[in-house]
Amino acid sequence: MIYPEDAEFEMRVGAFRSRMECDIAVISHSRDIYYFAGTIQPSILLIPKDGEPVMFFRMNMDKGKDETWIGDCRKGGIKEVCEIIRNYSVIGLEKDVIPLSIYESIHKRAGRDIETTDITPAILLTRMIKSRYEIKMMEEAAKISNAGHERLREALHEGISEIELAAEVEYAMRRAGHEGLLHIRRWDGFLHYGMIASGENLYIPSGYPGATITGVGMSRAASYGASSRRIRKGDLVMADIGGSYAGYHSDEARMYVVGSADELQLERYEILLEIQERVIPVMRPGNRVSDVYEAAFKVIQEHGCEEWFMGFWHYGARYLGHGIGIEIDEPPLVAPGVDIPLQEGMTLALEPKLIVPGWSGVDLEDTFLITESGAKPITFSRRDLVEV
Amino acid sequence: MIYPEDAEFEMRVGAFRSRMECDIAVISHSRDIYYFAGTIQPSILLIPKDGEPVMFFRMNMDKGKDETWIGDCRKGGIKEVCEIIRNYSVIGLEKDVIPLSIYESIHKRAGRDIETTDITPAILLTRMIKSRYEIKMMEEAAKISNAGHERLREALHEGISEIELAAEVEYAMRRAGHEGLLHIRRWDGFLHYGMIASGENLYIPSGYPGATITGVGMSRAASYGASSRRIRKGDLVMADIGGSYAGYHSDEARMYVVGSADELQLERYEILLEIQERVIPVMRPGNRVSDVYEAAFKVIQEHGCEEWFMGFWHYGARYLGHGIGIEIDEPPLVAPGVDIPLQEGMTLALEPKLIVPGWSGVDLEDTFLITESGAKPITFSRRDLVEV
């Protein structure tokens, strides 16, 4: 495993600092610590606006010191952190993820009313532009999601259940080096290797937050992903799966059909291919993120299938994709009104879907890198509606 | 899939209410919502001290209403919740898991300074005693972890890597119906199917919070669990894995050796078997949780191996096990000073370990049910040091 040079980490911290609207950032979410410090050993990382970062390790400082480039490593937790931050006025916290109890503990120990700001937007904007190292890791992740799709083509047959098929796909990805989880920046959010679902399970809105086609899962305790439904001849099968490598992700959905695809299945899937084809030329520096959504929606309008795009009725969502990196779902959201300019080094997962109540659904997702000359896919499994 | 009767849910809410130290509880952690309402559709559950519970669904209310026994289901989120809670004085929140941003949003919308208390202890104390239904679900989960251990015995051979072995074990559990994740009540905590590790990886403290033997993982981004290390003849191999069924867990660690076990391996593993044998008679109503720890520690003292028990040097932890249910790690912690009386319906995962620097480690974990007449194991894979 190759890790970034110290200079890359210093650049990341520098880019974050230029966006900091606080005097000291208290970073405790493991993905953010990994991004800035290169380790996930249990710790809290302090980045002052001016001066050197300090890292406090709760447990295994030896391993942490081995893994991080940060020079000032100390043993400690909230108590030691508070001794430092009481000298600063405005304290930055990752408000979307840190629990209330941590805030209360800081507040109590700080010995005065503290002023806090949310540093998550600044962190995520920094993370939005990927380095060459990060892109390489995502390319490795894409090899792993491709291994999953390859295995699916071999394993899919009439009568196999969704969960048996998921077991095959996950087995192949794990053997290819998958770290076992997809990281999602959502408190109380969980993601396994992704979603595998078939037939009518493709249009049942099962309520996993933020996902459109989810499958129905094995029970009410986890009502998304593969179920015990047996796949029948003629069924559409969706695999929306992610690779992981050194903490980086790929996101890649493909469609399969058991036996021969019928005309309607082909026709609706073709619309997704057309979206991809027409959206790629729009994904270049100089355009805005919202332009990408609009280009896709234009195709949908031409085909008159607005009511099924990204979900039907009130289950629909107005987006086309999302950034991706050390979390599967990062800014920018590719959606109307997102006025962020496309930039070299952005990585976007685009996932157009048609979800038709009473019928089924189709989905096509690739992860793209924005380069100077346009968009280049990172994921590479074959893109036709695969008949097995 | 069979779900509990309404009467069981009403009993759960009643037991929680008798511990409530607030006027209304705002429950938003999906595991707690599942426990009280029987669904995990994105929602917020309000339980007033007096009066009927109300549930607000953010997205798919139709599926939520189908799944829950709660009569008063409405569409809404934080805004609608605040319209209700502004009529109460003390608001209960799950402070260990809900993010600061949710608290700030409630605080802002409530229109006044709100007084809050932490309801997590009351929820977890309620969840500590399992119903017959819950025990049945855990027994189903134990069949799934057993399928993992059975597959491990078939698949383990000289030269296989830890991750290849993990792929086999996880494949077998997934095919047996595993829901894909182990739920852990720890913000920023992740668990896949558990930990598989071998040889010297059994004593490397890799810093996964709260776990003693962790393995080293595939990269610094996930430095626990299976790695690419190839297993050699004579190596000890640990599989500390969990089943999941309808949201309920089993936790079960076993030890394997490639080829014949040597005397030291057998001798150290025998100490764990002796602990289990001598601790079981202590696990009966009337004794305290701390008595269970003390009985185990006495065995350790008799063998003079205090410095390796549950970790060596400052990496050591003072506990023997934990409660288990819809989260893998629930109260009570089986540790010195935990003065909770053992009660019928408690489920405890005991996991004595010896971790010897420069050598390796041994681990033996079973999930037990406390009955009127004593402790009964729920997990059931063979308990000898398996030679393959």
Interface residues (C-beta under 8 A of the other chain):
Chain A: M1 Y3 S28 H29 S30 Y34 G38 T39 I40 Q41 P42 R58 M59 N60 K63 G64 E67 L93 K95 D96 V97 I98 P99 L100 S101 I102 Y103 E104 D118 I163 E164 A166 A167 E168 E170 Y171 R174 R175 G177 E179 G180 L181 H183 W187 D188 F190 H192 Y193 I204 P205 S206 G207 P209 G217 M218 S219 R220 A221 A222 S223 G225 S228 S244 Y245 A246 G247 Y248 Y315 I326
Chain B: M1 Y3 S28 H29 S30 Y34 G38 T39 I40 Q41 P42 R58 M59 N60 K63 G64 E67 L93 K95 D96 V97 I98 P99 L100 S101 I102 Y103 E104 D118 I163 E164 A166 A167 E168 E170 Y171 R174 R175 G177 E179 G180 L181 H183 W187 D188 F190 H192 Y193 I204 P205 S206 G207 P209 G217 M218 S219 R220 A221 A222 S223 G225 S228 S244 Y245 A246 G247 Y248 Y315 I326
